[in-house]
Structures are given as structure tokens and as C-alpha cells.
Amino acid sequence: MNLEATHRLWDELSDFEAGQSPMAAAHLMTALCEATGAWNATWAGAIRLEDVAPADPLQGWRVAAMQALHPVEPHPDEQHFKEIMEVWDRREIDPSFLLPMQNVGTFRTYSFRRELPADWFETPFYRRHYGSVGTHDAIFVAFPLNADCESHFGFYSGKTFTDEEIAQLVHALRGIKWFHRHLMLGHGLIMASSPLTPAERRVLHMLLTKATEKEIGRELEIATSTAHQHITRIFRKFGVRSRAELMSLWLNGVG
């Protein structure tokens, strides 16, 4: 992907509406997979919890939101990746979990084939979660939004990523802080007092359009009163009093 193609991709991302961040993320991941030969990609929003055990090797970090470009058979959704995150949350530490902790808080990349020992690729963990589905190598790009919030994109390939391919990913993902921020906002991971529930995220995506409460309820097949309750909770979590104030979070450079 040359410079012109990267800039065109950025322009395409800016054409998506505020409530279409999952669609925009899928568009971005598709383009970067095609450019680097990756067979799959993920986005993850990571947050650091305040109450951290002193001995926690992950320093309180956990994955609070995830989106996969393609589901991994035989799972119809993102359960394949969620299984890995469940191991992370249980603090059953695999060496691959320590890679994102290197230089945490800075823009960085980390990968399997460059940073993990050869014998790791013979472990049951690698064989179950990566080798069995055709992943030979994985490269991740981490973008910190603040001291307690990071956006991570991962790409999975049947071969080792080249330096040129990694450089393409770095350039494409480093120049769009606004987009990383939109993804995190869409899950309530920057400004909100607590992460949004899946139902609240669905309402939020429509709330960022011109849809009325009645239209939101009809589209999501819930009662208008239920839509109103979700909207009230969303406003409370983001600390706003109106749709206009909520929209301003996407338009202003907060966070």
C-alpha cells in the first residue's frame, strides 16, 4: 500500500458516519489485510483498572471490547478470540500476553515470530488458538489514547510478516488518532464512567444519527420506553445531558 492508497483509505474512513465505527473498522481491516496478505484481523480496546494487585504481571490491563473481521470456524461469532481473552482475564499468563506490556503507554508494534522463542510455537496454547486455524504469525499495532486506554489492531497471517508489510501497517494506523478515539468512544472506553453494554452500544450507534427514540426502538425491535432508558443511561455514563453534547465528544479532540 503506497502513500496515495493510504491517504485514500483515510479519506474513506472519514466518510463513515459517527455511528458506523464497526463498519469503518471492518473496512480498514479489510484494506490492510489485502495489502499485507493477512487472512484475518481484530481490533481490541484495552483499559487499565484502578484496583490492581501488586503481583499482577499485566498491570491491571484487560480487553474491554473486541471486533474480529472474520469469525473463526467453527465459531459463528468472535468466540474464538474471546476464549483467548478469557484466559487473559483469568491471569493464566502465556508468554504472548506479555508482549503488549513492553513499552506500554507508547505507540508500538509487537509480533509473534520476531519476539517469541521458537519453542512457543510448539506449545498447546499456540497450536489450539493460532496454529489450528492457520495463523503462522501475528503482528499487533498499539495506539495509546491516554494512560489507561489503548487501541490495538491485530493481523494474522499464514506466513511471517515482512518488514515492509509491518511498515505499511504502522503508517496506516499511526496517522488516524481520531479513528482510534472514535472506536474507543463507541464502546464507552474513554469518556464514559463505565463501559457500555452491547445493547447500549447498539442504541448509541443509532443515537449518533438523526433517528428518533421511536425509530431507534423500531429498528432494534425494542419498546420506545426501553430505548429511552438506554439513552438515559448512555447520557449518564458519558456525563452529558443531550444528544448534541454527546455528538460533540466525537467532534472535539477530547481524551
Protein Blocks (a to p, Z undefined) as FASTA:
>chain_A
ZZklmmmmmmmmmmpcfklmmmmmmmmmmmmmmmnopabdcdddddddfbdcfklmngop
acfbdcdfbdcdfbfblmlmmmmmmmmmnopacfklmmmmgoghiacdddfklmpcfklm
mgfklmmmmmmnopabdcdddddfblkbccddddddfbdcdfklmmmmmmmmmmmmmlmm
mmmmmnopmmpmbdcdfklmmmmmmmmmmbdfklmmmmnopafklmmmmmmmmmmmnopa
bfklmmmmmmpcgZZ
